[in-house]
């Protein structure tokens, strides 16, 4: 089956076939990943902590994205300022902001010091990051999962990200095995026949950002999972099923919707950013056919940049959303500007384009 026939067979709108020859690069003025990533990262550097009493996941994800962007773009000054933003957390006065609560929203914090270690090789960041990664598995379930397991789709990034980072920092297979076991278990329980994911088993809606966490989590794990790992095959298969389904739902504007399968719901940037990151990485890593998926990734990026203002604030970001079995609840979620849920995946995507 040729490329056009494949795209038509999966239900891609004919209007999206026209740009299927686009390559990376040759970005319209003001849309390059270097320019956009720099603008969004610079907005993050002086920003206050999201919460006064703890560092929580949206800040962690933006911090991680800014650090990876600084590395990919070769911006040493930006990287140094991001580390300086972190260092007060190592002092007695601010160390209490590192939550000791055994919950995915707080444990993902370990991703940041581990990334700083990877870039600086300073042992103090490694020790902090590993203490969190190891704490997450102190009391595993009989199946070998972390006790933080709850089968919400957000977990598929929050749990696996810190374990993957611990593997990248140490090369110790136990961290990668933990992440792969967690991911494969979740996939087996909650991926739907169409390749997408309900927000939770009792909430049958394809919420955009929730699916974005899954896409990003699988992508980060697959980047580090060796080809001979026993769980790589099932994870890669699930990733490809999800990416194929996402093609079907991408709008002519390059965006995905607040509820993925509701074309009348509003275009949402945090999910679009995560899906774009997953597509870019998949094409560059050779997991996806570039003739089919590279144009979708490009449309996603160009769609996203229309929602970023001169100050680097991303608009149309769904507010924080707990699960609820109510369609209107998801359709009516507030649209925020500058919220870190939306800032982070812009930085991930910019990094992926520069890698």
Rosetta blueprint (number, residue, H / E / L):
1 X L
2 X L
3 X H
4 X H
5 X H
6 X H
7 X H
8 X H
9 X H
10 X L
11 X L
12 X L
13 X L
14 X H
15 X H
16 X H
17 X H
18 X L
19 X L
20 X L
21 X L
22 X L
23 X L
24 X L
25 X L
26 X L
27 X L
28 X L
29 X L
30 X L
31 X L
32 X L
33 X H
34 X H
35 X H
36 X H
37 X H
38 X H
39 X H
40 X H
41 X H
42 X H
43 X H
44 X H
45 X H
46 X L
47 X L
48 X L
49 X L
50 X L
51 X L
52 X L
53 X L
54 X L
55 X L
56 X L
57 X H
58 X H
59 X H
60 X H
61 X H
62 X H
63 X H
64 X H
65 X H
66 X H
67 X H
68 X H
69 X H
70 X H
71 X H
72 X H
73 X H
74 X L
75 X L
76 X H
77 X H
78 X H
79 X H
80 X H
81 X H
82 X H
83 X H
84 X H
85 X H
86 X H
87 X H
88 X H
89 X H
90 X H
91 X L
92 X L
93 X L
94 X L
95 X H
96 X H
97 X H
98 X L
99 X L
100 X L
101 X L
102 X L
103 X L
104 X H
105 X H
106 X H
107 X H
108 X L
109 X L
110 X H
111 X H
112 X H
113 X H
114 X H
115 X H
116 X H
117 X H
118 X H
119 X H
120 X H
121 X L
122 X L
123 X H
124 X H
125 X H
126 X H
127 X H
128 X H
129 X H
130 X H
131 X H
132 X H
133 X H
134 X H
135 X H
136 X L
137 X L
138 X L
139 X L
140 X L
141 X L
142 X L
143 X L
144 X L
145 X L
146 X L
147 X L
148 X L
149 X L
150 X L
151 X L
152 X L
153 X L
154 X L
155 X H
156 X H
157 X H
158 X H
159 X H
160 X H
161 X H
162 X H
163 X H
164 X H
165 X H
166 X H
167 X H
168 X H
169 X H
170 X H
171 X L
172 X L
173 X H
174 X H
175 X H
176 X H
177 X H
178 X H
179 X H
180 X H
181 X H
182 X H
183 X H
184 X H
185 X H
186 X H
187 X H
188 X H
189 X H
190 X H
191 X E
192 X L
193 X L
194 X L
195 X L
196 X L
197 X E
198 X L
199 X L
200 X E
201 X L
202 X L
203 X E
204 X L
205 X L
206 X L
207 X E
208 X H
209 X H
210 X H
211 X H
212 X H
213 X H
214 X H
215 X H
216 X H
217 X H
218 X H
219 X H
220 X H
221 X H
222 X H
223 X H
224 X H
225 X L
226 X L
227 X L
228 X L
229 X L
230 X L
231 X L
232 X H
233 X H
234 X H
235 X H
236 X H
237 X H
238 X H
239 X H
240 X H
241 X H
242 X H
243 X H
244 X H
245 X H
246 X H
247 X H
248 X H
249 X H
250 X L
251 X L
252 X L
253 X L
254 X L
255 X L
256 X L
257 X E
258 X L
259 X E
260 X L
261 X L
262 X L
263 X L
264 X L
265 X L
266 X L
267 X E
268 X L
269 X H
270 X H
271 X H
272 X H
273 X H
274 X H
275 X H
276 X H
277 X H
278 X H
279 X H
280 X H
281 X H
282 X H
283 X H
284 X H
285 X H
286 X L
287 X L
288 X L
289 X L
290 X H
291 X H
292 X H
293 X H
294 X H
295 X H
296 X H
297 X H
298 X H
299 X H
300 X H
301 X H
302 X H
303 X H
304 X H
305 X H
306 X L
307 X L
308 X E
309 X L
310 X L
311 X L
312 X L
313 X L
314 X E
315 X L
316 X L
317 X E
318 X E
319 X L
320 X L
321 X L
322 X L
323 X L
324 X L
325 X L
326 X L
327 X H
328 X H
329 X H
330 X H
331 X H
332 X L
333 X L
334 X L
335 X E
336 X E
337 X L
338 X L
339 X L
340 X H
341 X H
342 X H
343 X H
344 X H
345 X H
346 X H
347 X H
348 X H
349 X H
350 X H
351 X H
352 X H
353 X H
354 X H
355 X L
